[in-house]
Amino acid sequence: MTFGSDALVLRKAVESDLTEIKQIADEHKQELGFIIRGVLLESIHRQEVAIAQSNANGMVGFIHYRHRLDSQTTLYNLAVRQPYRRSGVGRKLLEFLIQDAVASQKLTIRLKCPEELASNSFYAHHGFQLVLVENGKHRRLNVWALNL
């Protein structure tokens, strides 16, 4: 989907974005699992959630992560509303995260993704390396890493 003259804005989330972020997370419950509202709020306060917003259609995606005390950033969740998939929104959110991690002097971004999800090809396409497959609580997880 192209945005035409509709600009896509990426920015850090603020508390007033929480309800819509939670809505998007709930739309992707099967892929992401249940995300607790309070966890998202804490991450927003730490400035570790970013959103993609269409001027015409409101929030279309978000990325949730954690800059650890060591040299790593952990990517917890990336979700894009269905009509905006394959339009570059996910890539833009990932680029936003990479810039934020570099600015925070992190050397690596790591994430875990259930092995059956199509998201694995997204991460491989964007330079992540599969470093491990581990047994999760309910399903097997691919562990991906991107060196910055």
N, C-alpha and C positions, 0 to 999 in steps of 0.2 A: 504494500500500500504506500502510495506517495502522499506526502503532506501538501503538495502544491504550494500555495501561498501561506499555508498554516504552519507557523513556526513551532518547532519542538524546543521546549525549554527544559534544561536539566539543572537541578539545584538540590541543595541539602534540604531534607524534610524539616518541617517545624511541627509543633504540637497540633496545630489545627489541621494538619494533613493526616493525622492518625486514623480517623474513621475510614477515609478512602483507601489508605494503604491496607488496612485490615480487610476491607471489602475485596481488594484485589488478591490478597493472601488467601482469603476464604474461597475465592473463585478457583484457586489452584491448590486446594487442600490435598487432593490426591497426589500431586507431585511434591508439594512442600511439607505435607503433614500439617498438624494444627499449630498455629503460631499464636502464642499468648500475647494479648494486647499490651500487658505491662512490660513484656520483654521489648516489644517494638517501641514503646514510649521511652524506656531507658536508653535504647539505642539512638532514638531521635535526640534526646538530651545530650548524648555523647557525640552527636553529629556524625553518626555512622549509619545513616539511612539517606539515600538520595532518591529523588523522584524524576520521572519524565512526564512533562505536562504539555499537552496539545492546547494551543490557544482556543481552538474550536470545540474540543471534546473533553477537556479536563485531564485528569491524571490517567496515563495509559500504561504506566509501569513503575516499578521501584526496585532498588537494590539495597540489601541489608547486609552489613559486614561488621567486622571488629578488627581494629588495629591492636594487636597484642603488644605486650611490653617488650617482647623480643623483636626480631626482624621480620615477622610474618603478619600478614593480614589474612583473616579467615573470611571467606565469602559464605554467608549463611543462606541467603535467598535472593533470587533474581526472578521477577515475574513480569510478564508483559500481557496485557489484555489481548484476547484472541484476535480481534480485528486488526491489531497492530503488529502481530507476529510477522516475521520475515520482511519487515519494513526498515530495519536498521535501529529500532529502539533498543533492543537488547545489546547490540554492539555499542551504541552510544552510552548506555548505562555502564557497561564494562569499561569503556574508555574513561569515563568519569571516575570509576573506582581506581583504575590504574594510576591516573593523575593524582588522586588523593593519597594513595599508598606511597607513591614516589615522594610527594610533598611531605609525608610523615616519615620519610627515610626508611621505608620497609623494603626488603629485598625479594620477598616471595609472596604470592597470593596462593592460598590453598583452599580447596573446597571438596565436599563429598557429594556425590550424585548417585542416586539409585541406578544400577547398571542397565535397567530396562528403559530408561527415559531417553527420548530423542535429544534432550539437552546435552548429552555426552558428546554428540557430534558438533554441537555449537561450541563447546569448550575446546575440543580438539582443533576445530577450524580457526579459533582465535589464539592458538599458540600454546595452550595448556598441554602439559605432558601427563599421561597416565602413570602414576608412580606406585599404585597399590590398589588391590581389590580386597575389601575386607567384609566380613559378615556384620551386618547391621542388626538392629533389634528385630526388624520385620523382613528385611531384604538385603541383598548384597549391594555394597556401595563401591563405586569407583572413586578413588582419591586422585584429584588432579592438582598440579602445581604449575605456576607460571613464575619464572624468574624474571625479576625486573631489572 
